[in-house]
């Protein structure tokens, strides 16, 4: 009897272990809802607080968006650096490029407020999360039903193909089949060979989204970045007369209309048809501009992995000691130029 | 003996083991099934339904396209020589209707390799058991000229059965088949002198032939009239034809779909990315040709470093592509008496 009980206990334990292994992990929290970044989203439009450098104040043309040739903290390898340096913002004015949405690797840093819904099958089992509402919407699914990723010969899209799995209270999503995109709006590339890992962690009404971009083509190590969203306090309803509005080039209308369409148009007269704007090697005039403005070594802006780590601040300090800033040539009224008081992490 | 003991005795060691094995078997059998490619023919040629009545046949040597309808089947390119059984099996996996038309997008080896095998299919029967007329083969006349040209042994390079039976010399040839208008557009001096881009109007699907690939730099058969300039023109032509989807939630992708010569199923933006690459590397090499001079100096400057890992493959390396670019641009520079070869 004792021997049989041992067999039974072993069998039950093995069955239990297999059942646990075979069954999908269930979420202890959920991510369904409408989310917005403080200072941006469905209720309040305008700048983002956490990622203001990506939107309003990064030093780009007209101070909008990131500065050209500023790749601080992005682990570009030699190929990625060459690709990034070739980027010319004029490219976005070409009709073929005007309507490109942000690829999934960057979607959470574009304007918008992601709304996340659960998708159920006919048996009322949840099969996916549906995410929409990021810049130019870019709707996408996180498949939770265990389906495999498609073969390589299937289409690549801006959203890619994503499967998810709960690990504890974190939803881990894997995305493949991406188009060539970017991780900054100044041309820092992410190739179509990249794999994206997105971690969704909810803490009360705050959703932290952490993105790992594993790009064997352009990065020397995974690029990691996070952002926070807050559950929207209220959700406005669209006016009927806006629902079908069409604008030839969403940007031309200011992008304010909640439902816009985008057609490539002639924004700029290029020297020839099918013009492709790019900088030849060594000729990007923006290289060094950001470094000069911030008084840091040029190498810091060229996208080496080391520039992502806190220890790199020490190297910058050393460099500054060896290369002191030139004193201002004219007297300055400090009452007018003193920077506004910032919080502990608000400075550059 | 209490009930607990009775239940315990009722479950014997073999039963417990059976429980374990059953669950193990379930896990082992179900999980791989989730990852299996359901319904694929066991031939090494994968099939992908593109849209409506268009399929992409994915062979190890490149992609073919199949249109199917009440009138029969139409095949764009036939695959590399020796793969006819696999390609026919893939076709039969989709349809048993007779193969009536073949279109060759060029005379490349993976475009015409099975022309003879398919050109002899009586009645177009893909099970090789039919009778009646054989499929018509449409291609640009340069393809016919190349396939029928005498070889060193004074015999045609290819058997007559594989030659295009309907060669066109005009800018394009249009046919209507299975209720769909099909444009066969000649693209001069691209991969070769005989390239055709095939556009299925109703399905809104382009078949690029060798002009476009997501796996490698553009092939250029300079011996048979190929040029990078022509490839670039062909890519731009496809961009002119293609229109992305313009709906509320899905634009700058979708819309017109493009079956490349090799690689994944694409849309306009993928062609756009590839066109940008060809344009950019052409400009870089042209600049180096005018400033550095020699081929060795051009290669030493590594002008394709950001695309090498993406598009350089053993059969068509970055170095080989630079060779082709250099030969074309150096000649162009010489012809322009030293003026820029780019603009």
Interface residues (C-beta under 8 A of the other chain):
Chain A: X1 X4 X5 X7 X8 X10 X11 X12 X14 X15 X18 X19 X21 X22 X78 X79 X80 X82 X83 X86 X91 X96 X97 X99 X100 X101 X132 X136 X137 X139 X146 X147 X148 X151 X152 X153 X154 X155 X156 X157 X158 X179 X180 X191 X192 X193 X216 X217 X218 X259 X261 X262 X263 X271 X272 X273 X274 X276 X278 X280 X281
Chain B: X5 X8 X9 X11 X12 X13 X15 X16 X17 X19 X20 X23 X24 X26 X27 X34 X35 X37 X46 X48 X56 X58 X63 X214 X236 X239 X244 X246 X247 X248 X249 X250 X251 X252 X253 X257 X263 X264 X265 X266 X267 X268 X269 X270 X272 X273 X275 X276 X279 X280 X283 X284 X287 X301 X303 X305 X306 X307 X308 X309 X310 X343
